């Protein structure tokens, strides 16, 4: 396993570029009571350079997220009686997957049969780039041997609790204590890029590993992971492979958190502070 220490960079933007050159991103997210997760992920994708961001949410949630930010567009999805994405949304989601360069799935979607059905259909799409986070991971953990059906090019971004569920759902052995070992072994089993969040976030694929050096305890706050989802998804649409997008994503995410904590303190830090400091963080990399 090669340990990577260099932070990838985005290419300078040519003078004659247009929004289509920087990625068409679709984020499938949200449910009743969890519209904020969807909006945070989509706004973070915009702040991370995505050319076009589409936010697909249950239809009753759409007016809420549409009012939060005018710069992304929205897609209404069929929902069940509890306000979660329904299995009837599969066709709309598959159309969105065809029309966009990268899909993110999971922030605030909840756990249900309908959500799992949508996720399973995405996994079966050959060659799509798919970032799975939050409740997307909790649904994935219940699918058993999901790598056997997976044809997508997948990034998984679990925190330690979600990692425990994923490990138990897929592997038939005790999970190691060492975070680097966990990430490396699960990346091999899942044939995916793993972002194991926490202090010293670990990014791993089947050949390489990166251990992040930015971030602080103030970032242990609701919504911080949704910010990271938006960042990584946007970077995947800007000519970075999945591993490099994740390395740059976790570095910038932590750096934005560090800049926000310097001004606001760790105690008062909230997820939208991290998002608001993304422009400064990206400027530090130029």
C-alpha positions as CSV (number, residue, x, y, z in Angstrom):
1,X,0.0,0.0,0.0
2,X,1.5,3.3,-1.1
3,X,1.2,6.2,1.4
4,X,0.3,9.4,-0.5
5,X,1.4,12.8,1.0
6,X,0.9,15.1,-1.9
7,X,-2.3,17.1,-2.2
8,X,-3.8,17.0,-5.7
9,X,-4.6,20.3,-7.4
10,X,-7.3,21.4,-9.8
11,X,-6.3,22.6,-13.2
12,X,-6.4,26.3,-13.9
13,X,-9.6,27.4,-15.6
14,X,-9.3,28.2,-19.2
15,X,-10.6,31.6,-20.3
16,X,-13.2,30.1,-22.7
17,X,-14.7,27.5,-20.4
18,X,-18.4,27.1,-19.6
19,X,-20.3,25.5,-16.8
20,X,-20.5,22.1,-18.5
21,X,-16.7,21.9,-18.2
22,X,-16.8,21.7,-14.4
23,X,-19.2,18.9,-13.9
24,X,-22.9,18.2,-13.9
25,X,-23.6,17.0,-10.3
26,X,-26.8,15.4,-9.0
27,X,-27.3,15.0,-5.3
28,X,-30.1,12.7,-4.2
29,X,-30.9,13.6,-0.6
30,X,-33.4,14.7,2.0
31,X,-36.6,13.6,3.6
32,X,-39.2,15.2,5.8
33,X,-37.3,16.8,8.7
34,X,-33.9,16.5,6.9
35,X,-34.1,19.1,4.2
36,X,-31.0,20.8,5.7
37,X,-28.7,17.9,4.9
38,X,-29.7,18.1,1.2
39,X,-29.2,21.8,1.0
40,X,-25.9,21.8,2.8
41,X,-24.5,19.1,0.4
42,X,-25.7,21.0,-2.7
43,X,-24.5,24.4,-1.6
44,X,-21.1,22.9,-0.7
45,X,-20.9,21.4,-4.2
46,X,-21.5,24.8,-5.6
47,X,-18.8,26.4,-3.4
48,X,-16.4,23.6,-4.5
49,X,-16.6,24.5,-8.1
50,X,-19.2,22.3,-9.7
51,X,-20.5,23.9,-12.9
52,X,-24.1,22.7,-12.4
53,X,-25.7,21.2,-9.3
54,X,-29.1,19.5,-9.3
55,X,-30.7,18.5,-6.1
56,X,-33.2,15.6,-6.2
57,X,-35.4,15.4,-3.1
58,X,-38.9,14.1,-2.1
59,X,-41.5,16.3,-3.7
60,X,-42.8,17.7,-0.4
61,X,-39.3,18.8,0.6
62,X,-38.6,20.5,-2.7
63,X,-40.1,23.9,-1.9
64,X,-38.0,24.1,1.3
65,X,-34.6,23.3,-0.4
66,X,-35.5,25.5,-3.4
67,X,-36.0,28.5,-1.2
68,X,-32.6,28.0,0.6
69,X,-30.4,28.5,-2.5
70,X,-31.3,29.8,-6.0
71,X,-28.0,28.6,-7.6
72,X,-28.9,24.9,-7.8
73,X,-31.9,23.4,-9.6
74,X,-34.2,20.8,-8.1
75,X,-35.8,17.5,-9.2
76,X,-39.0,16.3,-7.4
77,X,-39.0,12.6,-6.4
78,X,-41.9,10.4,-5.5
79,X,-42.2,9.8,-1.7
80,X,-43.7,7.4,0.7
81,X,-46.2,8.2,3.5
82,X,-43.3,9.2,5.9
83,X,-41.7,11.7,3.5
84,X,-38.9,9.5,2.4
85,X,-37.9,8.7,-1.2
86,X,-40.2,6.0,-2.6
87,X,-39.4,3.1,-4.8
88,X,-41.5,4.8,-7.4
89,X,-38.8,7.4,-7.8
90,X,-36.4,4.8,-9.5
91,X,-37.2,6.0,-13.1
92,X,-36.6,9.7,-12.3
93,X,-33.3,8.8,-10.5
94,X,-32.1,6.7,-13.4
95,X,-32.8,9.6,-15.8
96,X,-30.9,11.9,-13.5
97,X,-28.0,9.4,-13.5
98,X,-27.9,9.5,-17.3
99,X,-28.0,13.3,-17.5
100,X,-25.2,14.0,-15.0
101,X,-21.5,13.3,-14.6
102,X,-21.6,12.2,-11.0
103,X,-24.3,11.2,-8.4
104,X,-24.2,11.6,-4.7
105,X,-26.7,9.7,-2.6
106,X,-27.6,9.7,1.0
107,X,-27.6,12.9,3.1
108,X,-30.8,12.9,5.1
109,X,-32.6,10.2,3.0
110,X,-33.5,7.9,6.0
111,X,-33.7,4.1,5.9
112,X,-36.5,2.4,4.1
113,X,-37.3,-0.2,1.5
114,X,-37.9,2.5,-1.2
115,X,-34.6,4.2,-0.5
116,X,-32.8,0.8,-0.7
117,X,-34.5,0.1,-4.0
118,X,-33.3,3.4,-5.5
119,X,-29.8,2.7,-4.2
120,X,-29.7,-0.8,-5.6
121,X,-30.7,0.4,-9.0
122,X,-27.9,3.0,-8.9
123,X,-25.3,0.4,-8.0
124,X,-26.3,-1.6,-11.0
125,X,-25.6,1.2,-13.5
126,X,-22.3,0.4,-15.2
127,X,-19.7,3.1,-15.1
128,X,-21.5,5.8,-13.2
129,X,-19.6,7.7,-10.5
130,X,-21.4,7.4,-7.3
131,X,-20.6,9.0,-3.9
132,X,-22.5,7.3,-1.0
133,X,-22.8,9.0,2.4
134,X,-24.8,9.1,5.6
135,X,-28.1,7.2,5.4
136,X,-27.0,6.0,2.0
137,X,-24.4,4.0,3.8
138,X,-26.9,2.7,6.4
139,X,-29.1,1.4,3.6
140,X,-26.1,-0.1,1.8
141,X,-25.1,-2.0,4.9
142,X,-28.4,-3.9,4.7
143,X,-27.9,-5.1,1.1
144,X,-25.5,-7.9,2.0
145,X,-23.1,-8.8,-0.8
146,X,-23.7,-5.6,-2.7
147,X,-20.3,-5.6,-4.4
148,X,-21.5,-8.6,-6.4
149,X,-24.1,-6.5,-8.2
150,X,-22.2,-3.2,-8.2
151,X,-21.1,-1.9,-11.6
152,X,-20.8,1.7,-10.5
153,X,-17.5,3.5,-9.7
154,X,-18.1,4.0,-6.0
155,X,-16.9,6.3,-3.2
156,X,-18.0,5.6,0.4
157,X,-17.6,8.2,3.1
158,X,-18.5,6.6,6.5
159,X,-17.8,7.8,10.0
160,X,-16.8,5.1,12.4
161,X,-20.3,4.1,13.4
162,X,-21.4,3.7,9.7
163,X,-18.2,1.9,9.0
164,X,-19.1,-0.7,11.7
165,X,-22.4,-1.3,10.0
166,X,-20.8,-1.6,6.6
167,X,-18.2,-4.0,7.9
168,X,-20.7,-6.2,9.7
169,X,-23.0,-6.3,6.6
170,X,-20.3,-7.4,4.2
171,X,-17.4,-9.1,5.9
172,X,-17.5,-12.2,8.1
173,X,-14.8,-11.3,10.6
174,X,-14.1,-9.0,13.5
175,X,-13.3,-5.4,12.5
176,X,-9.7,-4.4,13.2
177,X,-9.0,-1.6,15.7
178,X,-6.5,0.2,13.4
179,X,-8.2,2.7,11.2
180,X,-5.7,2.4,8.3
181,X,-6.2,-1.4,8.3
182,X,-10.0,-1.0,8.3
183,X,-10.0,1.4,5.4
184,X,-7.5,-0.6,3.3
185,X,-9.3,-4.0,3.9
186,X,-12.7,-2.6,3.2
187,X,-11.6,-0.8,0.1
188,X,-10.3,-4.1,-1.2
189,X,-13.5,-6.0,-0.3
190,X,-15.8,-3.3,-1.7
191,X,-13.6,-2.4,-4.7
192,X,-14.3,1.2,-3.9
193,X,-12.6,4.4,-2.6
194,X,-13.1,4.6,1.2
195,X,-13.1,7.9,3.2
196,X,-13.0,6.8,6.8
197,X,-13.9,10.0,8.6
198,X,-12.6,11.2,12.0
199,X,-9.4,12.5,13.4
200,X,-6.8,11.9,10.7
201,X,-9.4,10.9,8.1
202,X,-8.1,8.0,6.0
203,X,-8.6,7.8,2.3
204,X,-7.9,4.4,0.7
205,X,-8.4,2.5,-2.5
206,X,-6.9,-0.9,-3.4
207,X,-3.4,0.5,-3.9
208,X,-3.0,3.9,-2.1
209,X,-3.7,5.5,1.2
210,X,-3.8,9.1,2.4
211,X,-4.1,10.3,6.0
212,X,-5.5,13.8,6.4
213,X,-3.7,16.5,8.4
214,X,-6.3,19.2,8.6
215,X,-9.4,19.6,10.8
216,X,-10.2,20.1,14.4
217,X,-12.7,18.9,17.1
218,X,-15.1,21.8,16.4
219,X,-16.0,20.0,13.2
220,X,-17.7,17.3,15.2
221,X,-21.1,18.9,14.5
222,X,-24.2,17.9,12.6
223,X,-24.0,18.6,8.9
224,X,-20.2,18.6,8.6
225,X,-20.3,15.3,6.7
226,X,-22.9,16.7,4.3
227,X,-20.4,19.5,3.5
228,X,-17.7,16.9,2.7
229,X,-20.2,15.0,0.5
230,X,-20.8,18.1,-1.6
231,X,-17.0,18.9,-1.8
232,X,-16.0,15.5,-3.0
233,X,-18.9,15.2,-5.4
234,X,-18.0,18.5,-7.0
235,X,-14.3,17.7,-7.3
236,X,-15.1,14.4,-9.0
237,X,-16.7,16.4,-11.7
238,X,-13.6,18.5,-12.3
239,X,-11.2,16.1,-14.0
240,X,-10.0,14.4,-10.8
241,X,-10.2,10.6,-10.3
242,X,-12.2,9.4,-7.3
243,X,-9.1,8.9,-5.1
244,X,-7.6,12.3,-5.8
245,X,-11.0,14.0,-5.4
246,X,-11.3,12.4,-2.0
247,X,-7.8,13.4,-0.9
248,X,-8.3,17.0,-2.0
249,X,-11.8,17.0,-0.6
250,X,-10.9,16.0,3.0
251,X,-8.0,18.3,3.0
252,X,-10.0,21.4,1.9
253,X,-12.9,20.4,4.2
254,X,-10.5,20.3,7.2
255,X,-8.8,23.5,6.2
256,X,-12.1,25.3,5.9
257,X,-12.9,24.0,9.4
258,X,-9.6,25.2,10.7
259,X,-10.1,28.7,9.2
260,X,-13.7,28.9,10.6
261,X,-12.5,27.8,14.0
262,X,-9.8,30.4,14.1
263,X,-12.4,33.1,13.7
264,X,-15.4,31.6,15.5
265,X,-13.8,29.2,18.0
266,X,-14.4,25.4,18.1
267,X,-17.3,25.5,20.5
268,X,-19.5,27.7,18.3
269,X,-18.6,26.1,15.0
270,X,-21.5,24.8,12.9
271,X,-21.6,23.1,9.5
272,X,-22.5,26.2,7.5
273,X,-19.4,27.9,8.9
274,X,-17.3,25.2,7.3
275,X,-19.1,25.8,4.0
276,X,-18.8,29.6,4.2
277,X,-15.0,29.3,4.6
278,X,-14.6,27.0,1.6
279,X,-13.7,30.0,-0.7
280,X,-10.8,30.9,1.6
281,X,-9.7,27.3,1.8
282,X,-9.6,26.9,-1.9
283,X,-7.7,30.3,-2.3
284,X,-5.0,28.9,0.0
285,X,-4.3,26.1,-2.5
286,X,-3.8,28.4,-5.5
